Amino acid sequence: MTTILLTIPTKKHRGFSLIELMISLAIGLVLMVFVTSLFFSSHFSARLNDDNARIQEDGYIAMNMIGRNLMQAGYGNMRTTTATDFSGIGFKACQRGFKLPLTDDFQCNTTAKQPEFIVSYMVNTEIDRWNSSNYWDQTSVDCNGALPGYTDLPEPTSVAVINRYFTKTVHGETSLFCEGNGKIVNAQEPAQSMLSNVDKMILTYGVDTKGVYSPSTFFSNADDVEALPISGSNKTNWDQVISVKVCIALHSDNEVTSTPQSYRDCDNTTRIAPNKKLHTTLTRTFALRNHVQPTLLDQ
């Protein structure tokens, strides 16, 4: 008997060739570079948006406080149809800062400092309440949230709020500060930082020199306002200021731009940032409502 043996061919097992391995590594490397680039791009964009949002939010809060104060400058409670209980200077700025401690006429410095301004107004006693803790309600406090008077007052009385706004450099970073005249437990409240990373603050004063209760001349130097003669409506220098434009240039905490950015400064000049931080300017104009037509008690 003849035996026939059938041989079934078996599949030959083998690994990747060197070319296939190199192609796989190349594709994996490309994918890794793409994913890494996408991650860093998303992270960079998130940091940029976060710093921009922080600048806008902090600037909005600071500008709102400044604007609220400026629109109260010179406010007083009506005592007659033409007079209030406010006396003094409702708004004044000094190109080189104020002499400290502040005097009744808010004298200016002669040495080189950054511009400062003060805002003063009377507390509206008709809506104020004196509580059991001997503190004013929030409608009566200064920019630091402190009492504009003394805690030993026997009862509510009409007092003036005086807020001084200025920039100050601490540990290499400049911030915008506000110092009020309020006192808590008979201790003077220190100035508090309102806005950090400030490059500069520039004020533009809209002045009524013709007695028409609207700005007719604009100055960017407080010394020019200080030198103004009495106007046609018999107003002295700072009483002629009808509006104030506040411009604050500031930057982000972190370097979030790929290259130094181009931006508009407070003087409307295009500038190149000295670093890769985000730079911007915040500008708003506020009317000094109590420097225009007097509000009558009875119409």
Residue pairs with C-beta under 8 A, 6 or more apart in sequence:
16 24
44 256
44 258
47 254
47 256
48 256
48 257
48 278
51 252
51 253
51 254
51 256
51 278
52 252
52 278
52 280
54 252
54 253
55 197
55 250
55 251
55 252
55 278
55 280
56 280
58 195
58 196
59 195
59 248
59 250
59 280
59 282
60 282
61 194
61 195
62 176
62 194
62 195
62 248
63 246
63 248
63 282
63 284
65 143
65 178
65 194
66 165
66 246
66 286
67 246
67 284
67 286
69 119
69 121
69 143
69 163
70 91
70 119
70 244
70 246
70 286
70 288
71 286
71 287
71 288
71 289
72 119
72 121
72 290
73 90
73 91
73 119
73 120
73 121
73 288
73 290
73 291
74 86
74 90
74 91
74 120
74 121
74 288
74 290
74 291
75 84
75 86
75 90
75 121
75 122
75 124
75 290
76 84
76 85
76 86
76 87
76 121
76 122
76 290
77 84
77 85
77 86
77 122
77 124
77 125
77 126
77 158
78 84
78 295
78 296
78 297
79 85
80 297
81 296
81 297
81 298
82 294
82 296
84 122
85 122
85 158
86 120
86 121
86 122
86 160
86 290
88 104
88 120
88 160
89 105
89 106
89 118
89 120
89 238
90 119
90 120
90 121
90 238
90 239
90 288
90 290
90 291
91 117
91 118
91 119
91 120
91 238
91 241
91 244
91 288
91 291
92 106
92 117
92 118
92 238
93 115
93 116
93 117
93 118
93 203
93 205
93 222
93 225
94 106
94 108
94 109
94 115
94 116
94 117
94 222
95 108
95 115
95 221
95 222
95 223
96 108
96 109
96 110
96 111
96 112
96 113
96 114
96 115
97 108
97 109
97 113
97 114
97 115
97 116
97 166
98 106
98 107
98 108
98 109
98 116
98 118
98 164
99 107
99 108
99 109
102 118
102 162
102 164
106 118
108 222
108 226
114 166
114 167
114 200
114 201
115 201
115 202
115 203
115 222
116 164
116 165
116 166
116 167
117 164
117 165
117 203
117 222
117 244
118 162
118 163
118 164
118 165
119 161
119 162
119 163
119 165
120 160
120 161
120 162
120 163
121 160
121 161
121 290
122 158
122 159
122 160
122 161
123 136
123 139
123 140
123 148
123 158
123 159
123 160
123 161
124 139
124 140
125 156
125 157
125 158
127 139
128 136
128 137
128 139
128 140
128 156
129 136
129 137
129 156
130 136
130 155
130 156
131 137
134 151
134 152
134 153
135 147
135 151
135 184
136 147
136 148
136 149
136 156
138 145
140 147
140 148
140 159
140 161
141 147
141 148
141 161
141 180
141 182
142 148
142 161
142 162
142 163
142 180
142 181
142 182
142 189
143 163
143 165
143 178
143 179
143 180
143 192
143 194
144 178
144 179
144 180
144 182
144 189
144 190
144 191
144 192
145 182
146 180
146 182
146 183
146 184
146 189
147 182
147 183
147 184
148 159
148 160
148 161
148 162
148 180
148 181
148 182
148 183
149 157
149 159
149 182
149 183
150 183
150 186
151 183
151 184
151 185
151 186
152 186
160 181
161 180
161 181
161 182
162 180
162 181
163 178
163 179
163 180
163 181
164 178
164 179
164 180
164 191
165 176
165 177
165 178
166 176
166 177
166 179
166 191
167 174
167 175
167 176
167 177
167 198
167 200
167 201
168 174
168 175
168 177
168 191
169 175
173 196
173 197
174 197
174 198
174 199
175 193
175 194
175 195
175 196
175 197
175 198
176 193
176 194
176 195
176 198
176 201
176 248
177 191
177 192
177 193
177 194
178 191
178 192
178 194
179 189
179 190
179 191
179 192
180 189
182 189
183 189
195 248
195 250
196 250
196 253
197 250
197 251
197 252
197 253
198 248
198 249
198 250
199 249
199 250
199 251
199 279
200 248
200 249
200 266
201 246
201 247
201 248
201 249
202 220
202 246
202 247
202 249
202 266
202 267
203 220
203 222
203 244
203 245
203 246
203 247
204 218
204 219
204 220
204 244
204 245
204 247
205 218
205 219
205 220
205 222
205 225
205 241
205 243
205 244
206 215
206 217
206 218
206 241
206 242
206 243
206 244
206 245
206 285
207 215
207 216
207 217
207 218
207 219
207 225
207 228
207 240
207 241
207 242
208 214
208 215
208 216
208 231
208 233
208 235
208 240
208 241
208 242
208 291
209 216
209 217
209 228
209 231
209 232
209 240
210 216
210 231
210 232
211 231
211 232
211 233
211 235
213 233
213 242
213 292
213 293
214 242
214 292
215 242
215 243
219 225
225 237
225 238
225 240
225 241
226 237
226 238
227 237
228 236
228 237
228 240
230 236
231 240
235 291
239 291
240 291
241 288
241 291
242 287
242 288
242 291
242 292
243 285
243 286
243 287
243 288
244 285
244 286
244 288
245 283
245 284
245 285
245 286
246 283
246 284
246 285
246 286
247 266
247 281
247 282
247 283
248 266
248 281
248 282
248 283
249 265
249 266
249 279
249 280
249 281
250 279
250 280
250 281
250 282
251 273
251 275
251 277
251 278
251 279
251 280
252 277
252 278
252 279
253 277
254 277
255 275
255 276
255 277
256 276
256 277
256 278
257 273
257 276
257 277
257 278
258 276
259 276
260 272
260 273
260 274
260 275
260 276
261 272
261 273
261 276
261 278
261 279
262 270
262 271
262 272
262 273
263 270
263 271
263 273
263 279
263 280
263 281
264 270
264 271
264 281
265 271
265 281
266 281
266 283
271 279
273 279
